Amino acid sequence: MTAAAEAKQLDSVTDRVQEKELDESKANQAMAALTSSSNKAAAAKNKQVAVLREDIDVIVEELEVTEDVAAEALRAAALEDGELKGESLVASALRRLVTS
């Protein structure tokens, strides 16, 4: 094999690696964009759930967490567990915080 043929073969191998790296970069950028948009949508939906002040106070007293953490747990429990109200909602939120 001549030196020119070897150089040409080497160039063809490196070209494929560069194309593959570019494709991976584009895929990672697309995944990051999807993740951030879905996180924003979930956060917006989560903010729409109303929680009672008394429920937040119970969780704060029992687990010694911040009010924000308690409110977030209540909202997550309400969204995932459906139409829970009162004590069952608080119990579900407490379970979430203890097991997480």
C-alpha positions in Angstrom: 0.0 0.0 0.0 1.4 3.4 -0.9 1.7 6.3 1.4 -1.0 8.2 -0.5 -3.4 5.4 -0.2 -2.7 5.0 3.5 -3.2 8.7 4.1 -6.5 8.6 2.1 -7.7 5.6 4.2 -6.8 7.4 7.4 -8.7 10.5 6.4 -11.8 8.5 5.7 -11.6 6.9 9.2 -11.2 10.2 11.0 -14.0 11.8 8.9 -16.5 9.2 10.2 -15.4 9.8 13.8 -15.9 13.5 13.5 -19.4 13.1 12.0 -20.4 10.7 14.8 -19.2 13.2 17.4 -21.3 16.0 15.8 -24.4 13.8 15.8 -23.9 12.9 19.5 -23.6 16.6 20.3 -26.8 17.4 18.4 -28.6 14.6 20.2 -27.4 15.8 23.6 -28.5 19.3 22.8 -32.0 18.1 21.7 -32.3 16.0 24.9 -31.4 18.9 27.1 -33.9 21.1 25.3 -36.7 18.5 25.8 -35.8 18.0 29.4 -35.8 21.7 30.3 -39.1 22.3 28.5 -40.8 19.3 30.3 -39.4 20.4 33.6 -40.9 23.9 33.1 -44.3 22.4 32.1 -44.3 20.1 35.2 -43.3 23.0 37.4 -46.1 25.2 36.0 -48.6 22.5 36.4 -47.4 21.8 40.0 -47.8 25.5 40.9 -51.5 25.4 39.9 -52.4 22.9 42.7 -53.6 24.7 45.8 -52.6 23.3 49.2 -54.0 24.2 52.6 -51.9 26.1 55.1 -52.8 23.7 57.8 -51.5 20.8 55.8 -48.2 22.5 55.2 -47.9 23.3 59.0 -48.5 19.6 59.9 -45.7 18.5 57.6 -43.3 21.2 58.8 -44.0 20.3 62.4 -43.7 16.5 61.9 -40.6 16.3 59.7 -38.9 19.7 60.4 -38.7 20.6 56.7 -39.1 24.0 55.1 -42.6 25.2 54.1 -41.5 25.1 50.4 -40.5 21.4 50.7 -43.8 20.6 52.4 -45.9 22.5 49.8 -44.0 20.8 47.0 -44.6 17.4 48.5 -48.3 18.1 48.9 -48.6 19.3 45.3 -46.8 16.3 44.0 -49.0 14.0 46.0 -52.1 15.7 44.8 -51.0 15.4 41.2 -49.9 11.8 41.3 -52.4 10.4 43.6 -55.5 12.1 42.1 -58.3 13.4 44.2 -56.9 13.0 47.7 -58.0 15.5 50.3 -57.3 16.2 53.9 -55.6 13.6 56.0 -55.0 11.2 53.1 -53.2 13.9 51.1 -51.0 14.8 54.1 -50.3 11.1 54.7 -49.3 10.6 51.1 -47.0 13.7 51.2 -45.4 12.5 54.4 -44.8 9.1 52.8 -43.1 10.8 49.9 -40.8 12.8 52.0 -39.9 9.9 54.3 -39.2 7.5 51.4 -37.3 10.0 49.2 
